[in-house]
Amino acid sequence: MRVVRRAIRSVRANADTQIDVSRVVSACVELAERAGHVIRNVAASGEKGAVDKGGAFDIDGTYIADVQTKADRLVEDLVTWHIRACLPGLPLVAEEAAGGALQIEPDIKDEALSEHLEPLPLDQLEHFPWPRELQAVPAERIVLYVDPLDGTGEFNNGNLEASTTLFGVAVDGRPVAGVIHQPFFRNPSGEIVGRTVWGAVGVGVFGLLLTVPTPGQNSLPPSRAPARDGGLVVGTNRVRRDTRIDVALDALRALGPNMDVVRQSASGFHSLMLLEGVTDVWVLTRGGTKRWDTCAAEALLVSSGGRLSDAIGRRYEYRAKSDSSMGVPFENVHGVIASRDGRMHNTFVQTVSVSIAPWPLE
């Protein structure tokens, strides 16, 4: 295991460095596609190189590993190398380095990365109507969060469609842009082609399927697609590490009949389900997710009329340095509630927070 020396990666930052968010997102869109190729190749090789970073027990006593695979390592190295080269001065918080599970210096000598080292295009999105406040942001006010492979446990167990790569851009502590790549997305013919969803506040969200998908055309495996009969559809994690989630789900059932629950341990996949109307709300009543899990999600949700907060309605801050007083670095310690329709968010928060009180304020 390689040891991290510091969590925040940046190059030659100074007080005069200005970052254009459109160029960051352009780089991330291209990197997302390249990451997808790397991840698919690792899956196809049959050698995922999984290691346990240190897991936890489910409430039934089952040990759930916190898995890191070769795909995580390769993608993070690829992303770090490119961001340093094309966007010097941009603060970067990437999962494996920030968690102490990858060295700070990217290793791009692996043959698996050799075809992905061409310079990134930074101007492919400049024709979109970017807000003026995102066009020249001082480096000390911006940060890029990267999860090289979200849903690693699902990926390692063969549930490939739930895997994503996440890029989230925050300015002044608030998410403003996001990129989600789904490497194993299938086209209508059933071919695995991958897809990238991206967006920014004031620009819009692109790459979505905006109707409730049908089997063979969507991001949700048909075997887990909920019956959309007008009832509430709630997303939550497959792994249960507390009993609060059961109480919260029971409370949400009171909002209407025919509630369905979709369980996946993959934040990016939950985000896609929300954005495409497969689910209405994503609920997590414990810590566990990190800022790199939710930065892209919050930016895309806000851009499309949704909201994301902790379990009692407070927004998280997204900075280049973690508040060490909160325990695990960059952790969303007070859970997550994310709503497709922001007008319903307060209702979901009130319902859940009352049901699980006094957590998280006990």
Secondary structure, DSSP 4 states (H G I P E B T S, - for coil): ----S-SEE-SS--TT-EE-HHHHHHHHHHHHHHHHHHHHHHHHHT----EES--EE-TTS-EE--EE-HHHHHHHHHHHHHHHHHSTT--EEEHHHHTTSS-SS----SGGGGGG-SPPPS-TTTTS---GGGSSEEGGGEEEEEEEEETHHHHHTT-GGG-EEEEEEEETBEEEEEEEEETT-B-TTS-B--EEEEEETTTEEES---S---TTTSSS-GGG----SSS-EEEE-SS---SHHHHHHHHHHTTSSS-EEEE-S-HHHHHHHHHTTS-SEEEE-SS--BHHHHHHHHHHHHHTT-EEE-TTSPPPPB-SS--GGGSSTTB-TT-EEEESSGGGHHHHHHHHHHHHTTTT--
